[in-house]
Amino acid sequence: MLKAVHQAHEHQDTPPITALIPQARREQGLTQRELADLLCEISQNDSVTREEVSRWERGKRIPGPYWRAWISAALDVPHAEVDRAAVVERESRRTRNSDHSH
């Protein structure tokens, strides 16, 4: 119980990744397509598309560790913050899912 309380407190000021990506992207003056293109360019991996960026922003998918590292670099956001934002989103999904299971 204490661990869960500590984790919740630790992530209190971190937005979910669904908010962090679009906010940081807009601060960089990038569209979803431009972010996808930048991620492809810097990672040398052309598998991310504008549609995938949209899925991340809408909460349809949470980017995995590989893409979180590149998102951090592309958007100039500390890697640890991007990882925390993914955890916050994952925890909020669990809360939403447990609310619907009753």
N, C-alpha and C positions, 0 to 999 in steps of 0.2 A: 504494500500500500504506500509506504513512504517513498519507494522508488518512483512510483507513478506520479505522486505529488511533486517530487523533485523534478522529474522530466517535464511535467506540465509547466512548472514555474520556469524552468530553464528555457523553454521555447515560447514563453509568454509574449515577448516582443518581436518574435519572428513571424512574418506573414506566411501563409501557405504558399507553396510553389506556384499555385494557380494565380496568385496575386503578384508574387515577386517577379516572375518572368515578364509579364506585360508591363509592369511598372518600370523595371530596369531597361527593358527594350525601348520603351517610349523615351526614357531619359537619354538613351543613346541615339534617339532619332531614327530608329529602325522600324521597318514594317516586319510582319511575320515572315514574308518571303526573303527580305534582306537578312534577317537573323538566320533563317535556314541556310541561305547561300553562304553567309559568313561561317557558320558552323561547319558546313561542308568544306569550305576553303581551309580553315585553320586545322581541322581534324584530318584532312585528306581522306574523308569518308563521305561519299555522296548519298548516303542512305537517309538523311533527314530532309524532309520537305516542309513547305509552308503548312501543309495539312497536319503534319506531326506537331509542329510548333502550336498550331491551333488546338490540337488535342491536349497538349500539356497545359495550355492556358485555360481551357474549359474544364479541366479536371477529368477528362476521359482517360488519360494516361498520366503516369508519373514518370518522368525521365529517370533512367537507370544511372548507376554510378558513372559509367563511361560518358554519357551525354552531360551529366551534371558538371563534370570537370570542364568540358568544353563550353558549357553555358556560362560557367564562372569566368572563364577567360574572355569569352565574347562580350559579355555584359559588364565586365569589370566589377564583379561582385565576389567577395571572398568565398572560396570553395566551401568552407565550413558553414557559411550562411545558406548557401544553396542546398547543402545536405540537410541542414536543420529545417529548411522550408519544405523539403520533401518529406521529412519525418512528421512535421506538423500536418501536412496534407494527408498522409497515411493515417495518422491518429484521428483526424477529423472524419475520415471515411469510416474507420472502425466505429466511431461514435454514431455516425449516421446509420450505418448498417445495423448496429445493435438496437437503435431506436425503432427501426422498421421490423425487427424480428419478433416484437412482442405483440 
